Amino acid sequence: MKIIKGLFLSILALGVVSCDDDDDNETMETTTSYTAQLGSINDSGASGTATVSVQGDMLTVNVMAQGMVPNQAHPQHIHGLMDDEEATCPPASADTDEDGIITIPEGAPFYGEVLLPLDDFPMADENGNISYEKTFMLGENGTPTAEELDDLEDRVIVLHGLNNNDEYVATIPVACGELDEM
């Protein structure tokens, strides 16, 4: 009887340990990561890379760029089109008024509306470089939910800020990159 009782307790303990392991696996959230190669728009000379990682309701964005206007704040955003269409970076032909500058209204048909402003906009250093990292809690403080951002592989990151006629214009797009899952 002692052997049967000992065997029963061993099996019971194994079952408890097994349940604990299952619970740990259920609470582990996977991380999905995306990357974008930022290419120049409007002959800005700006370029760089961006990465976006999503784990549960946390979205972390990293942007490294060069060729930006030195000592200026550069707005940047995740943009997207509606109805699950894939956003793209605008080609030179997007300059429909042929003034040499692709404006926000001219670029919007390609990359769509702002889905997530990447606040606080980074200030370029004296060499025109920016380094930005921020984690957003999705669905809090006006930040979109994961469902509202939908498939990030259909989204782009756009950086803004260019000197035009000797004046800094923070709204002019200078770099764009399409997000691809890593």
N, C-alpha and C positions, 0 to 999 in steps of 0.2 A: 504494500500500500504506500510506503514511503517513496518508493521509486515512481509510482504513478503520480503521486502528489507533486513530487519534484519536477517530473516531466511536464505536468500541467502548468506549474508556475513558470517554468522556462518558456513554454509556448506562449503563455500570457504575456510575459515580459517582452518576448520577441515581437508580439503583435503591437504592444504599446510603442516600442522603438520604431517599428515600421510605420505606424500612424504618424509619429512625430516627423519622420523623414518626409512623408507625403505632404504634411502641412507646410514644411519649409519650402518644398518645391513649388507649391501653389502660390506662395507669397513672393517668390523671386520674380521680378519683372525683367523682361528682355529689353535690351537697348537696341534701337534702330538708328543707324547713322547714315548721313547723307553728306555729299561733298559737292562743291561747285568751283569751277575754275572761272575766275572773274576776268572778263575781257573788256577792253576799252570800248567806250561809246563816245561819240562826238570828238574823236581824235584827242581824247584827254590824256592818253598815255598811261592811264591808271590800269592796274592789273592786280591780281592776288588770288587768294583761295579763301573759301568759307567752308565750315563744317557745321552741321546741325545734328544733334543727338537727341533722341526722344526716349525717355524711360518713364513709363506711367504718365503722370501729369507734369513731368519736368521736361522742359525743352532748353537745351544749352546751345548757344550760338558762339562760334569763334570766327572772326574775320581778321585776316592779315592782308594788307594792301599797301601798294607803293604807287608813286606817281600821282598822288592826290595833291591838292593845293595846300602848301605848307601853312601851318599855324591857323587853320580854319576848322570849324566843326563840320562834319560830313554826315548828313542824314543818310540812313540806310534802312531798308525794309525787306520783308518777305512779301512778294507780290504773287497774285494768282488770278486766273480766270474762273468764271463761274461754270456750272454745269459739267464739271469734271474734264474740262478742256485743258490741254497741256500748255502752260505758259512758256514763252520763248523770249530770247533777247531780241530787240528790234534790229533789223538790218538797216544799212545806210539809206535804203529807199523809204524808210519810215518818215524821213524828213520831207513831208508832203508840201510844205510851203517853200522848200528849197532855200532856206536861209542859212544852211550849214549847221543847224542845231536840232537834234531830236529832242523835243520838249516832252513833258509828262503826257499831255494829251495825244501827242504823236506816238509815244511809246506804249501807252496804255492798251491799245488793241492787241499788242503782242504779249505783254506781261501782266495785264490786269490791274486790279485795285490793290491797295495796301491791305494785307491781311494781318501783318504784325509789324508795327514800327519797332526797330531795334534801338530803343532808347537805352541809355543816354548816348546821344550821338558822339562818336569819338572825335577828338581833336587830332589833326595830323601834326606830326612833329615838324621840326625845321627842315627835314629832308623829304617831307611829303608822305611819310609812312604812318599807317594806323595799325593798331593792335587792339582788338576788341574781344571781350568774352563776357557773356552774361547768361544767367539761367533764369528762365521765366516759368512761373507756375501757371499752367494752362487752366483757363476758366476762372482765374482770379484777377481782380482789379482791372477789368476791361480787356484782359488778354483772351484771345479766342480759345475755345476748347479744342481738343485733338480732332474731334469730328468736324469742327468748323475749318480747321486747317486742311482736313482731308488728307489726300495722298501728297506728301511733300515732294515726291518725285515729279509732280506736275507743277511745281512752284519754282520761282526764281528769286535770287537776291539781287537788289539794285542798290548801288551806292550813288550818292548825289554830291554835287558841289564843284563848280567850274568857274574859272575867270572868263568873263565874256565882255569884250570891249572895256578892258581894264577895271571891271567890277566883278566882285565875287557874287555868284548867284548860286545859292544853296540848293535850289530845286532842280537844276539841270542834271540829268543822269550822266554819270561818268564811267561806270563799270556795271556789268551784269554777268550773272552766271546761273545756269540751269542746274538745279539740284538733282543729283543722281544717287540712288542708294548704294552704299558701299558694300 
